[in-house]
Amino acid sequence: MDGGFAMTKNQAIKWAGSAAKLASTLGITEGAVSQWGRNPPLLQQYRLNALSNGQLKVTEKQKTRQASA
């Protein structure tokens, strides 16, 4: 509908331009980004969703997992 995509670490890095730029944007280290699995941590997904004006979407699978925990 709005051209966004489900958020993966690779998509977040692509959006930022590099892992270093992504880390800088979030105020974290590049090492922290490298430790993410396939998807960024949920808190970082919400931050990136806001920073990207909705281009990066919070991954539904993670939202469901968090809601059921």
DABEL-V210480 format. One line per field, one symbol per residue. psi: psi as a letter, one per 30 degrees, with the letter a starting at -180 (. if undefined). burial: + if it has 24 or more other ideal C-beta (glycine too) atoms within 12 Angstrom, else -. A space follows every 50 residues. Layout:
psi->???
burial->???
This chain:
psi->eggllkkleeeeeeeffleeeeeeefhlleeeeffkbeklleeeeeeeee eghfekkkkeeeeeeeef.
burial->------+-+-+++-++--+--++-++-+----+--+--++++-++--++- -+---++++--+-------
